[in-house]
Amino acid sequence: AAQASGPSARQPAPLRAPLLSLLRPPRTPALQSLAGMGPKKAAPKKVTYDYSGLKEGMRVQAESEGAFYAAEVVQVSASKNRAKAPVKISFKGYDAIYDEWVNGDRLKSKALKKVVPESEKKPPLEFNFGYWKIRGLGAVFRMIFEYKGVKYTDNQYEDAGKWFKEDKPKILEKNVLANLPYVECGGDCVCQTNACLSYLGNKLRLSGGGYKARLMNEQLLCEIYDVRNTLIGLSYPFKTVCRGQEEFEEKVKKEFDEAKVFAKFEESLKKSGTDYFVGKSPCTADFHIWEMLDQWKMLAERQGRPDMFEEQKLPLCKAFYDRFRALPSLQKYFQSDAYKFPVNNPGANAYFV
């Protein structure tokens, strides 16, 4: 029962390969090097088949040389020797000499079930965090952890001895840059504030969606750190910016009267046109910006000044501040003792705590 097309008419693959190679232009060394520069694709999941639904005499579609043809199941073998091709099929209209043993990827039938192994579940992220028992820089991280709902240990250092004598030597073994804050996750140990925030941004998808958003988020992290350093300079006598309470009062007044600390951030929100600084949801920079807005707002209130947002003409920052403060996932933090910690370290004679 010879036919013009089908399995009996196919040309063996070895005879066709040389013809295709003649049509394909040779690869130059440059092309070969470029070929490996693309993003690596994830390895496909290994698919196995459940052949239990296939029965002798059942009609199926079977592949031969890239095309599928009508066929019939002759036998389904459970032998280990036939594990790679356990189904014997007969092509419709062809003699038994053309019967083949095939595997599941060469068959089409509703009775044939694919078995895709479940992806290995990665253990949930767990962080080990360390900072002084104040809000300072620590509040930013505590809010991020609460916002994302991840498991974390908050090591709060109330005195210098616990950090310098006990825990810092342990961190030094993992990271020669040991400092507070630090973040540990798995085998990673990261120090330095913005490095830690960038690390969390990548781990928790809080760096921004897309290249421009990520770039802006990084810039804002640096910009708000400058604002933080200004506040630290005012707050601690060891910075020699304010050498006494009277000088502190004078320079705080000057900052509010002349510096317009958050003017850049107001403009940033205006240009972004979104609820948050780089998109529709918070990124790492939003957490630090909010913390600074809250701390400077507290400072203004303690100095008996008018509402900071009104005095500084910051309507967009005010809307952001209120929106962020109302986030459901942060209410646990705002009701916790951590939110009530001193802003700065009273033990270091800070003017603003």
N, C-alpha and C positions, 0 to 999 in steps of 0.2 A: 504494500500500500504506500508506494513512494509518492511524495508530494513536492511541489515546487519550492515550498518554504517550510521552516520548522527545524527541529533538531537534526534531521538527517542531512539537511542542506547546509548546515553551518560549516564555516571554514575554521580549522583549528587555530586557536589564538597564536601559537608560535609562528605561523606563517604570515599573520597579519601584522605583528609587532614591527618587523623591519620596515614595512611600507609606511607605518605611522611615523617612525623615527626619521624617515627621509623628508617628511613634510614639516617636521618640527625644527626650527632654527636652533643651532647650537648655542649653549649658554656660555657667555664670556665670563671671566673671573668676576667682573663687576656685577653682572647679573646674578651670579651665584651668591655673592656676598649680600646683595640686596634681598635675596630670597629669604634669608634667615632673619631679616630685621623686623618683620611684622610681629604683631602681638601673638603670643603663644596661645593656642586654643586649648581649652580644657579637654583632658582625655575623655573620650566618650565612655559612658557607662557600659559595662559588659552585659549584653543581653543573652539570656538563655530562653529556652522554649519548653512549654509543657505540651507534650505530644499525646497526652492521654485521651484527648478528644478525637483524634484521628483513628478511623476504623478502616478495615480492609474493604475495598470497593468504593470508598468515598471519593467523590469528585473534588479535585483541587486544581489550582493553577500552579504550574511548575516552571521555573526559570531555566532557560538555556541560551547562553550567549547574549545575555542582557534583555531577552524578551521572555514573556510568560506565555505558556501554551496550556491548553486543556490536557489534564492528566487524571490518573486514577491511582489511589493508594493500593499497592500490592501487599505491602507488609510494613509493620512498625516493629522494630527490633528493640529489645531491652538489653541486648548484649553490650558489655563494656567495649568490645572491639568495634562496635558500630556507634559509639557515643557521639562521634563527630558528624555522622551522617546516618541517622537511625531510620529514615523513612525511604522505603523502596517505592518508586512510582513508575507508572507506565504511561507514556505519552499517547494520547488518543489518536488512533489511526496509524500507529507505528508498531512494528514487530517487537517482540520481547527483547531482541538484541539491543534495542535502544533504551531499555529500562535502566534507571539510575538510582543509586542511593544518594539522598540529598539531606541537607539539614534545614532548619527552620527558615533561614534567611533566603532560601530559594523556593519557598512555598507561600501561597496565598490561600487562606481558608479561615472561615469564621471559627472553625473548630480548633485552630491552632492558636495557643495563647502565648504571648510574650511575658517573660518574667524578668522584670527590671529590678535589680537589687536596690533596696533603700539606701539612700545616702547615709554615710556615717554621721551621726549627730555629734557636732562639736560640743564640748562642755561649755556651759555658759561662761561668759567673761567674768572674771573676779579680780578686783583691784585691791592693792595694798597702798594706802596713801598716808603720807606723813607731813605734818605742819604744826606750827605753834598753836596753843589753845587760845587763839584769837580769830577774829574774822580775817583781817589782813588779806593775804592772797588765798588763804584756805577756803574762804567762802565761795569763791568762784568754782573750785573743784567739787566742793560738797554739793553745790547746786547742780552741777553737771551730772554727777552720779545719781542724784535723786531724780532729776529730769528724765534720765534714760532708764531708771529703774534697775540698775545693775547692782550686783552684790559688791560691797566694798568694806574694807576695814579702815577706820579713821583714827590714825595714831595721833593723838593730840598731846603735844609736848608742853607741859605747864612750867617746867623748869629746865634750865640749860643742861643740868647734869644727865638727865635721862637721854637727851639727844647726843650730846658730845661724848659722854663716857660709855654709853651702852649701845645705842642704835647706829650712830654715825660710823663707827668702825665696821659694822656689818654691811652698811651700804657701800662703804669704801671698797670692800672686797668685790663688789659687783660693778661699781662705777667710780672711777677716780675723781669725778666731779661732784661727789656727794655733797648735797646741800638740801635745804628745805625751801620749797616743797620737793618731794620725790613721789614718783608713781611707779609701782611695780605691777606687772601683769605677765603671767607665764614666766618665761625666762628673761623678760625685759626689765630693766631698771633705768628709769629716765629721771634726770635732774634738770634744774633750771626751768623757771616758770613757763615761758613761751614754748620751750621744747616739749614740756609736759602737756601743754594745751594742744599743741599741734599733734602730738601722739594720740591724745584722746579724741581729737577731731577725726583722725584717720580710723581709729578703732571703733568709734561710736557713730560714724557718719555725721559729724558735726562741723565739717570743714567748708561746706558750701557745695552746691550743685553746679559743676562745670568749672572750667579753668578760671574765668574772670571772677566768679564768686569766691573761689578758693584764694585767689590772689588778693582780693579785697579784704577777705577775712584775716589774712596774715598781716596786712598793713594796719588794719584796725587793732589787732592785738598789740602791735608795736606802739601805735599812737596812744592807746589807752594806758599802756605801761608808763608812758611819759607823764600822763596825768596822775597816775598813781605815785610816781616818784616825786612829783611836785608836792603832793599831800604828805608823803613821808618826810620830805625836807622840812615842811612846816611843823610836823608833829613831834619830831624827836630832837632833843637838844644836841645829841652827838653829831648831827649833820652840820652844826654851826650856822644854819640858816636863821634859826630863831634861838638866841642864846638865853632867853628868859621869857616869862609869861607875857610881859608887856610887849616885847618884840613879836611874839607869836600873834597877839591880838592885832597889832599894826599890819603885819604882813598878810594875815588872813583877810583883813578888810581890803587891802590893796588888790589881792587876787580876785575878790568878788567885784570890786569896783572897776578894775581895769583889764584884767586878763581875759575875761570871757572864756573860761576854761573849756566849755563844751560847745563852742560855736562851730567847730569843725564837724562835730557829730550831728548837730542839727542840720547842717548842710548835707552831710552824708545821707541822712534819712530822706531829705528832700529829693536828692538825686536818685536814690534807690527806688522811691515810690512804693515801697513794700512795708509790711508791718514790722519787719526786723531789718537789721542793717545790711544783710546780703541776701535776703530772700523772704519767703513766706513763713519760714520757721526759724527758730534760734540756731545760731552757730556758736562756736566757742567764744568769739569776740563779744557776742551779745551778753554773755554771762558776766564778763569782766566789766563791760561798759555799764551794765545795770548796777553792779556792785559799787562802782565808782560814783554813779549818780546818787545812789542811796547814801554813801558815806559823805559826799559833799553836801547833800541835802541835810543830813544830820548836823554837819558842821555849821551850816548857815543858820539852822534853827537854834543851836546852842549859842551862837553869837548874837541872837536876837534879831536876825535879819529877816526881811520879807521872804515870801515863798521863792525859792531859788529859781524855779521854772518860769515864774512870772517876771521876776526881776531881771533874769538873764534873757528873757524872750526865747524860750525853748518849748514851744507848743508841741512839736513833733517828738522831742525827747520825753516830754511829759506823757504823751499818749503811749509811747513805747514803754516807759517806766510802769504805767498803770497796767498795760496789757501783759507785760512780763510778770508783774507781781500777782496777777490773777491766774496764771497758768495752774491748772488743777494738779499737775504732777509735782509742783513745787510747794504746795500748801503744807505738806508734812515737814519740810525743811523750815518754812517760815514760822511754824509752831514749835520748833525744836529749840533746845538750849543753845545749839550751835549758832542760830541766828541772833541770840542774845549775848553772844560772846563780846568782849571788848573789841572795838575796831582795831586798836593798836595795843601794844604791850605796856600795861601799867608798870611792870617791873623795870622797864627801861626809861621811866619818868616821862612818858609821852604826854604832851599837852592835850592831845585829842584822843580820848579812849572811848 
